Structure formats: C-alpha cells, structure tokens
C-alpha cells in the first residue's frame, strides 16, 4: 500500500496572491499529484461600457506558481 503524505495547502480561500502575469484571489483549491491546484480569480480591469456578467477570468495554477501579495 502506498501512502502519500502531503503538506497542508499554503494558501487559503479568499487570500490575495501574485503570479507571473497578474494578481488574484484564491477561490478554491484541491490536491493534485502530491501538490495543490488553486482556482484563482484574476483582478477585474476597468468596467466596460456594456457592463459585466461575472468574473473576467479564473485560472488554475500550481502552488509553486503563486506567492503572497
């Protein structure tokens, strides 16, 4: 039997983080291949003339690609 020991996630939900290409807020996270994957909602840009429907972009990044803002 193989038991994989994982560290607790470094970042928590609603925490502000930085990554190459921008800033964002952690929406959720899940374990994946011995690490953690995070759903990051990117910062909103200026409001367009036609309004906004929802988040502009949510990206999925590995824990190693994030740092504290």
C-alpha positions as semicolon CSV with decimal commas, in nm:
position;residue;x (nm);y (nm);z (nm)
1;X;0,000;0,000;0,000
2;X;0,136;0,344;-0,096
3;X;0,053;0,629;0,135
4;X;0,133;0,974;0,001
5;X;0,191;1,235;0,268
6;X;0,101;1,585;0,158
7;X;0,165;1,916;0,323
8;X;-0,130;2,137;0,408
9;X;-0,208;2,398;0,144
10;X;-0,003;2,718;0,177
11;X;-0,279;2,949;0,051
12;X;-0,638;2,971;0,177
13;X;-0,969;3,064;0,017
14;X;-1,015;3,443;-0,037
15;X;-0,640;3,504;0,008
16;X;-0,479;3,754;-0,233
17;X;-0,189;3,606;-0,431
18;X;0,054;3,709;-0,707
19;X;0,175;3,507;-1,005
20;X;0,359;3,574;-1,328
21;X;0,112;3,778;-1,528
22;X;-0,100;3,926;-1,254
23;X;-0,273;3,922;-0,918
24;X;-0,578;3,738;-0,799
25;X;-0,782;3,587;-0,519
26;X;-0,793;3,217;-0,430
27;X;-1,145;3,085;-0,496
28;X;-1,080;2,717;-0,418
29;X;-0,805;2,455;-0,406
30;X;-0,768;2,077;-0,435
31;X;-0,491;1,818;-0,406
32;X;-0,337;1,701;-0,733
33;X;-0,033;1,475;-0,785
34;X;0,131;1,543;-0,449
35;X;0,077;1,920;-0,464
36;X;-0,215;2,165;-0,463
37;X;-0,404;2,323;-0,752
38;X;-0,568;2,661;-0,696
39;X;-0,855;2,829;-0,882
40;X;-0,754;3,196;-0,894
41;X;-0,994;3,474;-0,992
42;X;-0,791;3,743;-1,164
43;X;-0,831;4,110;-1,072
44;X;-1,105;4,289;-1,263
45;X;-0,999;4,552;-1,513
46;X;-1,190;4,874;-1,583
47;X;-1,565;4,821;-1,622
48;X;-1,657;4,800;-1,993
49;X;-1,935;5,020;-2,136
50;X;-2,166;4,721;-2,185
51;X;-2,142;4,609;-1,821
52;X;-2,003;4,297;-1,660
53;X;-2,153;3,948;-1,649
54;X;-1,918;3,786;-1,397
55;X;-1,553;3,726;-1,326
56;X;-1,326;3,813;-1,617
57;X;-1,108;3,507;-1,577
58;X;-1,046;3,220;-1,340
59;X;-0,722;3,035;-1,394
60;X;-0,586;2,715;-1,241
61;X;-0,231;2,730;-1,109
62;X;0,001;2,502;-0,914
63;X;0,107;2,607;-0,566
64;X;0,465;2,661;-0,688
65;X;0,344;2,932;-0,929
66;X;0,195;3,150;-0,655
67;X;0,332;3,386;-0,392
68;X;0,183;3,608;-0,123
69;X;0,088;3,956;-0,237
